[in-house]
Structures are given as structure tokens and as C-alpha cells.
Amino acid sequence: MESVTTVPVPTPARLSQEAWERFIQAGFLACDAGLHSMATDLFSNLAKLRPDLPQLGIYQAMALLQSGRGDEAGELLAALRRKFPESQLAKAVFAVSHITDDPQESVRLFEAVLADGSERVAVDWARLFIDQARRDARPVRPNALPTEGVEFLRHFNQRR
């Protein structure tokens, strides 16, 4: 009987830094091409290889968000926040995913990320989205008419 050579399953110790970067790039390219399921699977498998890296789960959640699977992404991000409470990126991406649902909580999380300032990418996300969250968090006047802004602009233009 002939001996069969098996191909070793990649493990974190066997993957070079360049290989990790290529796999992550492939996931982002898959997202860009609209292949969200492929990206989600890739990031999920990478996260299984390196469960100590919150970024891989965050990238998976981002792919889920882009594919319209916000509920799954929210659950994954909440789990990542519990597992990695120190991850500012998990906090920032969670806040982005909840801007429409709970803008006040998003503002609070973004402000915490900015105050911490330890993760550059997380700070960039917070700066990018905090204004939107603040706008969405403003209370809406129940008796406001949709034309009030137009009336203000008309009044402002007449005064000049």
C-alpha cells in the first residue's frame, strides 16, 4: 500500500504575517466585490484560528453589516465586547451598528473611544460617525412642521 501524503492544516504558528495580511485583504476584497458570504466565512475561519484577536470577529461583523445581516452583526459585536472589553475598535464598530437603534448610546460609546484614544482606527471611526450619532440623538419636536426649516431659510434670506 502506498503512503499518502497529507497536507497539513494551517495553524496560527504556520501562517506568516504576510499570509495573515493576504487573507484579511482577500476578505475585504470579497466585501468590495459584494461577496459578503465569502468574506463572512473567511473572517469566521480566521477568527477560529486566532480567537485571541478581536479584529477578526470585528471584520466578520462588518461583512455581516454590509450584507444586511445587522441582527447577526449586532449579536457578534455584543459577544466581542463581552469577550474583549478593552477593545476600543469593538466598541466603535458596535456604536456604528447601533446609530439608528440607539443614537444616544452610540454617542456615549464614541465619546469613550475618543477619551481613551488608544486605538487609532477606533478613534478614526468615532470621529467619522459621532456627528451623525449626535444628530440622530437630538429629540424631535413633536409639533415641528416639515417646512419650518424652509421658513427659517426664507426669513434669513429676506433679512440680508
C-alpha positions as CSV (number, residue, x, y, z in Angstrom):
1,M,0.0,0.0,0.0
2,E,1.3,3.4,-0.9
3,S,1.8,6.0,1.7
4,V,-0.5,9.0,1.4
5,T,1.0,12.4,2.0
6,T,-1.4,14.7,3.8
7,V,-1.4,18.4,3.5
8,P,-1.1,20.0,7.0
9,V,-4.0,22.1,8.1
10,P,-2.8,25.7,8.6
11,T,-2.4,26.7,12.2
12,P,-1.6,30.2,13.5
13,A,2.0,29.1,14.1
14,R,2.3,28.1,10.5
15,L,0.9,31.2,8.9
16,S,3.3,34.0,8.3
17,Q,2.4,37.6,9.0
18,E,2.2,38.1,5.2
19,A,-0.2,35.2,4.9
20,W,-2.5,36.7,7.6
21,E,-2.4,40.1,5.8
22,R,-3.3,38.4,2.5
23,F,-6.2,36.5,4.0
24,I,-7.6,39.7,5.6
25,Q,-7.1,41.6,2.3
26,A,-9.0,38.8,0.5
27,G,-11.9,39.2,2.9
28,F,-12.0,43.0,2.3
29,L,-11.8,42.5,-1.5
30,A,-14.7,39.9,-1.2
31,C,-16.8,42.6,0.6
32,D,-15.9,45.2,-2.0
33,A,-17.0,42.8,-4.8
34,G,-20.3,42.1,-3.0
35,L,-19.3,38.6,-2.0
36,H,-20.3,39.1,1.6
37,S,-21.0,35.5,2.4
38,M,-17.5,34.6,1.3
39,A,-16.0,37.4,3.3
40,T,-18.0,36.4,6.4
41,D,-16.9,32.8,6.1
42,L,-13.2,33.8,5.6
43,F,-13.2,36.1,8.6
44,S,-15.1,33.5,10.7
45,N,-12.5,30.8,9.9
46,L,-9.6,33.2,10.6
47,A,-11.2,34.1,14.0
48,K,-11.4,30.4,14.8
49,L,-7.6,30.1,14.1
50,R,-6.9,33.2,16.3
51,P,-9.6,33.6,18.8
52,D,-7.4,36.0,20.7
53,L,-7.7,38.7,18.0
54,P,-10.9,40.7,18.3
55,Q,-10.2,42.3,14.9
56,L,-11.1,39.2,13.0
57,G,-14.5,39.0,14.6
58,I,-15.0,42.7,14.0
59,Y,-14.2,42.2,10.3
60,Q,-16.7,39.4,10.2
61,A,-19.3,41.7,11.8
62,M,-18.5,44.4,9.2
63,A,-19.1,41.9,6.4
64,L,-22.4,40.9,8.0
65,L,-23.5,44.5,8.3
66,Q,-22.7,45.2,4.6
67,S,-24.7,42.1,3.6
68,G,-27.8,43.5,5.5
69,R,-27.5,41.0,8.4
70,G,-27.4,43.6,11.1
71,D,-29.0,41.5,13.8
72,E,-26.3,38.8,13.4
73,A,-23.6,41.5,13.3
74,G,-25.1,43.1,16.5
75,E,-25.0,39.8,18.3
76,L,-21.4,39.1,17.3
77,L,-20.3,42.6,18.2
78,A,-22.0,42.3,21.6
79,A,-20.3,39.0,22.2
80,L,-16.9,40.5,21.2
81,R,-17.5,43.4,23.6
82,R,-18.0,41.0,26.4
83,K,-15.0,38.9,25.4
84,F,-12.7,41.8,24.8
85,P,-14.0,44.7,27.0
86,E,-10.7,46.6,26.4
87,S,-11.1,46.6,22.6
88,Q,-11.9,50.2,21.5
89,L,-12.4,49.0,17.9
90,A,-15.2,46.6,19.0
91,K,-16.8,49.4,21.0
92,A,-16.6,51.8,18.0
93,V,-18.0,49.3,15.4
94,F,-20.7,48.3,17.9
95,A,-21.6,52.0,18.2
96,V,-21.8,52.4,14.4
97,S,-24.1,49.4,14.1
98,H,-26.5,50.9,16.7
99,I,-26.6,54.5,15.5
100,T,-30.2,54.2,14.2
101,D,-31.4,52.0,17.0
102,D,-29.9,53.8,20.0
103,P,-28.1,57.0,18.9
104,Q,-27.6,58.2,22.5
105,E,-25.7,55.0,23.4
106,S,-23.7,55.4,20.2
107,V,-22.7,58.9,21.2
108,R,-21.7,57.7,24.7
109,L,-19.6,54.9,23.2
110,F,-17.9,57.2,20.6
111,E,-17.0,59.7,23.4
112,A,-15.5,56.9,25.4
113,V,-13.4,55.7,22.4
114,L,-12.2,59.3,21.8
115,A,-11.4,59.8,25.5
116,D,-9.4,56.6,25.6
117,G,-7.6,57.3,22.4
118,S,-5.5,54.1,22.5
119,E,-6.6,52.6,19.2
120,R,-6.1,54.8,16.1
121,V,-8.5,53.0,13.9
122,A,-11.2,53.1,16.6
123,V,-10.6,56.8,17.1
124,D,-11.0,57.4,13.3
125,W,-14.3,55.5,13.3
126,A,-15.5,57.5,16.3
127,R,-14.6,60.8,14.7
128,L,-16.2,59.7,11.4
129,F,-19.6,58.8,12.9
130,I,-20.0,60.8,16.1
131,D,-21.7,63.8,14.4
132,Q,-24.3,61.5,12.8
133,A,-25.0,59.9,16.1
134,R,-25.3,63.3,17.8
135,R,-27.8,64.5,15.1
136,D,-29.8,61.3,15.4
137,A,-29.8,61.6,19.2
138,R,-31.4,65.0,19.2
139,P,-35.0,64.9,20.3
140,V,-37.5,65.7,17.6
141,R,-40.1,68.3,18.4
142,P,-43.5,66.5,18.1
143,N,-45.2,69.6,16.7
144,A,-42.5,70.5,14.2
145,L,-43.7,71.0,10.7
146,P,-41.5,69.8,7.8
147,T,-41.4,73.3,6.4
148,E,-40.1,75.1,9.5
149,G,-36.5,74.8,8.2
150,V,-37.6,76.3,4.8
151,E,-39.4,79.1,6.5
152,F,-36.3,79.9,8.6
153,L,-34.2,80.0,5.5
154,R,-36.7,82.2,3.7
155,H,-36.8,84.6,6.7
156,F,-32.9,84.5,6.8
157,N,-32.6,85.3,3.1
158,Q,-35.1,88.2,3.3
159,R,-33.1,89.9,6.1
160,R,-30.0,90.1,4.0
